[in-house]
Amino acid sequence: MREPDADSYALKSTAPDEVAAPDLPYLPPMPRAYRPRIGVIGAGGIVSAHLDAYRTAGWEVAAICNRTRSKAEAKAAEFAPNARVTDRWEEVLADPSIDVVDITPHPADRLPIIEAALKARKHVLSQKPFVLDLTEGRRLVTLARDKGVKLAVNQNGRWAPHLAWMREAVRAGLVGEVISTHASIHWNHGWVSGTPFEKIEDLILYDFGIHWFDFLRSVIGPRAVSVFASSATASGQTAKAPLLAQVLVRMEGGQASLIFDGATPFGPRDTTYIAGTRGSLQSDGPDLGQQSVTLTTAAGVARPRLQGTWFNDGFRGAMGALLVAIEDGTEPANGAEENLDSLALAFAAIASRRTGQEVRVGEAARLTL
């Protein structure tokens, strides 16, 4: 019997032809004419990215609320000088001229605010992660539908240029059916040391990882079956929460993995790979703002030249998707109902990390931080 050679083992590859990259709708969506007055509830640090994105897009922020009024005043002075400032979110919801509210406090705090906003018939963009209980999330989705308003989640990573282009390539059928998806992220998340974030035991899988669970859901659909995850504390890290985590996802007809090395002091790297039956996608770079994407098919390799950056195009995309849905009477691309599937993946990963067992997606319906 003839011994297989290196070519038989696919240990060699040939350089594919260079081909033109397809034109895909990956840029942040913008409403054609709809220009609502927006109320922002919560003025924490990340809200600067929201407000800068809205200012860049030309959207009016009519009110900013924070329980510490001085924080709202500071944000208004920097980003929206004409915005009304208040320390009572009820005043924002009572304003009939405000159509859309961006609700940013932590999940447990914002749940009653979201409910009140929907009852006031305001369209809502909720900060991520959306909820701590999938049942509560479904209740809010039903409430929004009953009130005739839209409910979206600020999964801003969906409009990071490299992730958005890959997602649209998958949805356009350019790689066929997805066989595998792998994201490997190596960076220094040690900035959480000394902040309230380090008190979240599953910080990386929850607050950070939700971006990648959401991206995974956006490219594989409802095919995820179960999850196995683990975490670890890195040598030398000062933050209390583990900064290392890894996730294996069993899915119908394929597999996926997420690697989070959040304690990498030197040589950061971010790589995402999607293999499909008709082609593959790869994005690679030193950080999430500098990424080069390739699409490889039988025709050759395409290298799109992408515009924009995650910060702050991602935040413009999250609000823009909601405004487009309101204008067109459609479900937002970042709608809350679909986002519950992303949360189910994250919850399963956290339950697996805590139990050391593989967890079926959907079995972990509630998260205790």
N, C-alpha and C positions, 0 to 999 in steps of 0.2 A: 504494500500500500504506500502511495506517495505521501511523503511528509508535507504538511502545509507550509508554505513559505510566508514571509512577512506580509506580502500583499493579501494573502488569504485571511490573516488575522486582522486586517485593516489597520496595521501599524504604520502604514505609509499613506500619505495624502498628496494630491496634486493641487497646484494653485488653480482655483476656478477663474473663469473669465469675469471681468468687471462689467456690471450691467447697471443701468440707471435705476435709482431708487424710486419706488412708486410714490405717488402723492397721496398721503393719507391724512384724514382729519384729526390730527393729534393735538392741535393748538387749543388753548382754553376756549370754550364756547362763549359766544356773546349774543345777547338778545338783539333782535333787529331794531326794535323801537321802544320796547318796554323799559322804562326808567323809574322804578319805584323809589320811595323814600325808605331808607333802611335804618332800623334801630339795632344797636349793638348792646347786648346785655352781658356784662363782665368785661373788665379792663385789665386782665393779667398780661404777662409778658408777651405771649404769643399773639395777642390782639393787635400788636403793632404790625405784624405781617398781614393780618386781615385788612386793617385800615389802609395800609400802603397799597395793597392790591386794589381795593375799591377806589381809592383816589386815582390810581393809574388808569383804571377802566373808565373813570368819569362817572361813577355812581355816587349818588348823594347819601351821605350818612347824616340822618336827621337827628339822631339822639344817641348818646352814650351813657350807659348806666353802670355804676359800680357801688357796692355797699360802702366802700371807702371813697367818698366823693372826690377827694383830691386826685386819685388815680384816674378817674374819668375825666377830670379837668385837664390833666396832663396829656392824655391821649387826644382830647379834642383840640387842645392848643397846637399840637404837633401835626395832626392829620385832618381834622375837620373843624375849623374855627367857628363855623356857623351852627354846629350841632348843639342841641339842647343837652345839658348835663343834669343828671339826677342820681340819687342814691336809692331810688325806689323803682324796681322793674315794673311794678303795676302801672306806673305813670306812662311808661313806654307802650304797654299793651293797650292802655286806654286812649291813646292818640289815634283818631280815625284816619289821619293822613299817612300813617306808617303802615305799609303793606307787608313788609318782610322784616323778620327779626333774626339776628345772628346771636345764638345763645351759647356762651362759652364757659360757664362755670363747670366744676367737676361733676361727674355723672349723677351722684346722689343729690347734689344741690340743684342741678338743672332739670331733673325729672318733673317736679311740680311747675317749674317755669314753662317748660315745653307744653305741658298739659294745659296750663292757663292760656298760653299763646294760641294754641289750636282752638280752644273754646272761644277765644276772642276773634277767631277767623283770620289769624295772621299766618302767612307762609313762614316756615321755620327752616333755618339751617342750624343743625345741632353740631356742636363740637364732637370730635371723636375721642375715645370710644363712645358709641351712642348711648348704651344703657348697660346696667349691671345684671339685668334679668331679661331673658328673651321673651318671657310672657308679658312683661311690662312694655317691651318694645313693640310687640304685636298689638297690644292695646292702644298704643299711641298711633301706630299705623292705621288701625281701624278708625280711631277718633279723627285723624286727619282726613280720611276718606269721607267720613260722615259729615264733616264740616265743609267739605269741598275745597280744602287747601292742600298745598304741597308740603311734604316733610322730607328733607334731605339731610345727609350727614357730611361733615367737612372732611371727607377722605381726600385731602389735598394731594396726596402722593399719586393719585390717579392721573394728575396732570403734570407730574414731573415729565419733562420732554421725552426722556428715554423710555420710561415705563408706558407713557401714553402712546408712543409710536409702536412699541412692541404689541401692546394690547390691540391697537387698531389693525396691525398686520395679522394678528390671530383672527380677529373678527372678520377680516376681509377674506379669510380662507387661504392666505398666502403660504402657510406652513402645513395646511391640512389639519388633521385631528391632532391635538396636542398629546404627546406621549409622556413628556416629562418637563418639569419646571424646577429650576434650582436657582436660589439666590444665596450669595455668600457675601456677607457685609462685615468689614473689618475696620473699626473706627474707635475713637476714644469717647466714651459716654461718661467719663469721670466727672464731668461738670455737675452732675447731680449731687455730688458729695456736699453735705451741709445744707441741702435743700429738702423740702417736703417730699420730693420725688423719690429719694432714697429709702423712704419708709414703705414704698410699694414693693412687696417681696418679689412679685413677678413683673417688675417694671419693664424689662426688655420684651417679654412675650406679650405684654398687655399694651402699655402706652406707646412703645416704639413698634413692636411687631405687628400691631393691627394694620399698619400700612401694607405690609407684605402679605398678611392673610387676605386683605381686601384685594390686593393685586392678583394673588393666586386665584381667588374666587372669580375675578373678572376674566381670567384667561381659560380656566378649566370648567367654569360653570358649576353645576351641582354634582360633580363626579366624585368629590372627596368622600371617602368611606370612614376612615379612622385616622387617628393621630397618635404618635408616640413622641414625647418631648422630654428634655432634661435641661438642667441649668447648673452653673457652677460659679463659684467666686474665684476670680483670677488672682494669682500671686501678685502682691503689691498694690492691689486696688484699695482705695480708701473709702469708697462708697459702701454703704451697708447692704444694699440690694445686690444680688448676683448680677454681673455684667456679661456673663457668657450664657448662651442658650442655643439649643439646636432642636430642630423639628423634622420628623419624617412623616410624610402624609401618604397613606395608602389610598389610591383612587382607582376607579374603574378604568381598566385599560392603560394604566400608567402609574407614575409615581412622582413625588415632589419632595423637595427638601429646602429648609431654610436654616442658614448658619448665621448666628449673630455673635460676633466677637467684639463686644463693646468695651474692651479694655486693651486696645491696641495702641500703644503710645507712639509707635513709629511705623511708617510705611502703610498708611491706610489704603484700602482697596475695596471696590464694590463691583461685583460681577453678577450678572443675571443671564441665565441660559434657558432657552425654550426649544425643545426638540419636537418636531411634528412629523407626520407621515409624508409630507411633501417638501419640508424644508426646516431650517432652524434659524433662531434669532439669538444674538448675543449682544450684551451691553457691558462695557468694562471701562473703568476709569479710577482715578485716585480718590474720588469722593462722589457724592450724589449730585453735585453740581457740574461735574466734568465727566461726561460719559460719551463714548463712541459706540454706535450701534451698527451691527451688520445683519443683513438678511441673506441667507445662503439657500439657494434652490438649484434645481437642475439647470436653470438658465445661467447661473453664475452667482456672484456675490454683489450685493447692493449696499452702499454705505450712505445712508441719508445724512444730510447736513441739517441738524436740528437747531431750532431757534428757542430761546428762552432758558429759564432755570426753574427749579422746583420752587425756590423762594424768590419771587412771590407769585409766579404764574400758577402754581398749584392752588393757591388760595383764590386767585381770580377764576380759575376753572371750577372750583367747588361752588362758589356763589353763582358764577355764570351758568352752570348747568341747571341750577334751581330757577334762575330767571328765565332761561329758555323754556323750561318745562311749564312755567306759569304762562308765558306768552303763547305757547303752542298747545296748551291743554294736554300735555303728555306727562309721563312719569319721569322724574329727574334721573339722569344717568347715575347719580349718586343717591338714589332713593333709599329711604330708611328700610323698606321691606326687604330689598336685596341685601342691604348691609347686615341684616340679621344673620344671613348665611355666613358672612365674613366673621361676625362675632362668634358664631357657633364653632368655627374653626379655632379661633383664639381661645375660647372657653375650653374646648376639648384639649388643646395643647397644655393649658394651665392645669387642668384636672389630671392630665397624664403626668406632668412634671411632679405634681403633689403626691400622686399615688404610685408612681413608677410603673403604671400599667398602660397599655394601649387603650385609648378611649374612642368609641364611635362618635362621629360628628352628630351633634344633637342631643347626646345623653347628658352633657353638662349644660344645663339651662340657666344656671345662676352663678354669679361670681361674687365671692366675698374677698375683699381686698385686705 
